[in-house]
Amino acid sequence: MSAINSILISKWTKVFVFLLCLAPVGFIAWDLYQNPTAQADPTKFLEHATGTWTINFVVITLAITPLRKILHQPQLIRFRRMVGLYAFFYVFLHFSTWVAIDHSFAWPEMWADVLKRRFITVGFSAFVLMAPLALTSTAWWIRKLGGKNWQKLHRLIYVIAILGVIHYAWLVKSDETKPIIYGVLVGLLLAYRLGVWFVNRSKRAPGRAIAQPEKLETAETHI
């Protein structure tokens, strides 16, 4: 067993990753405490900071599968569910800031914003799609839904990632560097999955082609 593999399977590594994922909360609190720019408009700062960390964790979640294959470290999969749940944790903070602080629970006003402002429409859609993924993240739900159905549901992460990038791009009014970077990262991660799907499909195709004549021959024999 390699040293890297030993580290990845350690329970303490999982504890470390858990605390590392929680660290942005401390960064945000520290900025609010000592950064004059954040203090000037704390609500907007909280919305932007939690939104940025949401898309960071979505990208990391998408990156785990390619990394475990490229680096030949299958144990990395142990952290994907945790990172995905943290993505929902930060989007929940993002949404809660918008609901409780920005709009003071003014539901009609918020719903009007969802319908009227396209970046909010897209962001709200991403939040709604993330909720069932967080809810069904447990082993019990995998058994309840069945592996294939669970995987189909959790492929919504691809749609969520795209919506997150669009939400960010439409929100930004001046410097679009960060949305472009996120767009490139998400595009590469989705392109990798699409490439793997095409390769696997091409590998299965010859098997089907060989199997069909055998099936036909058997049918003719029975006739």
Residue pairs with C-beta under 8 A, 6 or more apart in sequence:
4 73
5 73
5 75
7 13
8 73
8 75
8 76
8 78
9 75
9 78
14 78
14 79
14 82
17 79
17 82
17 83
18 82
21 57
21 82
21 83
21 86
22 86
24 49
24 53
24 56
24 90
28 46
28 49
28 50
28 53
31 38
31 45
31 49
32 38
32 39
32 42
32 45
32 46
35 45
37 45
38 45
43 97
43 101
43 102
46 93
46 97
46 101
47 94
47 97
47 98
47 102
50 90
50 91
50 93
50 94
50 97
51 90
51 91
51 94
51 123
51 167
51 168
51 171
52 178
53 90
54 87
54 90
54 91
54 94
54 164
55 161
55 164
55 165
55 168
55 182
57 83
57 84
57 86
57 87
57 90
58 87
58 157
58 160
58 161
58 164
59 161
59 182
59 185
59 186
59 189
60 83
60 87
61 80
61 83
61 84
61 87
61 157
62 157
62 158
62 161
62 186
62 189
62 190
63 189
64 76
64 77
64 79
64 80
64 83
65 77
65 80
65 193
66 189
66 192
66 193
67 73
67 76
68 74
68 75
68 76
68 77
81 137
84 133
84 134
84 137
84 157
85 134
85 137
87 130
88 130
88 131
88 133
88 134
91 126
91 127
91 130
94 127
95 127
98 110
99 105
99 110
103 109
103 110
103 113
113 120
114 120
114 121
114 124
115 121
118 170
119 166
119 167
119 170
119 171
122 163
122 166
122 167
122 170
123 163
123 164
123 167
123 171
125 163
126 160
126 163
126 164
126 167
129 156
129 159
129 160
129 163
130 156
130 160
132 153
132 156
133 153
133 154
133 156
133 157
133 160
135 141
136 142
136 145
136 150
136 153
136 154
141 150
142 150
145 153
158 190
158 193
161 186
161 189
161 190
162 186
162 190
164 182
164 186
165 179
165 182
165 183
165 186
168 178
168 179
168 182
169 176
169 179
169 180
169 183
172 178
172 179
